[in-house]
Amino acid sequence: MFRLWILVAILSVASWWLLKLIGRPQAFGWVLLFWIVVFFGSAALLYGVSLWFVSQ
């Protein structure tokens, strides 16, 4: 779980810096929120799908 938070932080900083570099700056909080939703949303979706397959 700790590694996942480190990955979210690294991707957030890299994405924020890249957006700033190409001239489309965003607030860091929005970039961080995006990566949190992506990782934990996909984890929840995969967990739900695995539960569905087990129940079949």
N, C-alpha and C positions, 0 to 999 in steps of 0.2 A: 504494500500500500504506500509505503514511503517513497519507493521508486516511481510510482505513478505520479505522486505530487511533484517530485523532482522533474519528471518529464513534462508535466503540465507547465511548470515554471519556466523551463528552458524553451519550450515551444512558444510560450506567451511572449517572452523577451525577444526571441528571434522574429516572431511574426510582427510584434510592435515595431521593432527596429526596421524590418523590411518595408512595412507600410510607411513608416516615416521617410525611409530612403527613396521610395518611388513617388513621394509627394501626396500620399493619401493618409495623413496621420489620423489615428483613432485614439481615444482614451485607453490607457493601459487596462483599466478595469473591464472594458468591453471585450478586449482581446482575451484577457484572462477568463472571463465568464464564458466566452465562446469555447475555449479549449476544455474548460471544466464540463460544459454540457456535452461536448463531443465525446470525451473519454468516459464519463460516468453514464451518459445516455447510451452509448454503444455497449458498455458493460452490462447495464440493466437489460437492454434488448437481447443480448446474447444469453443472459441468465434466464430471461423469460422464455426464449426459444428452447433452451435446453430443458427447462421444466416442462414445457409443452411436449417435447419429444419423449421425455421419461414417462409422462402420464399416458402416452398412447399405447 
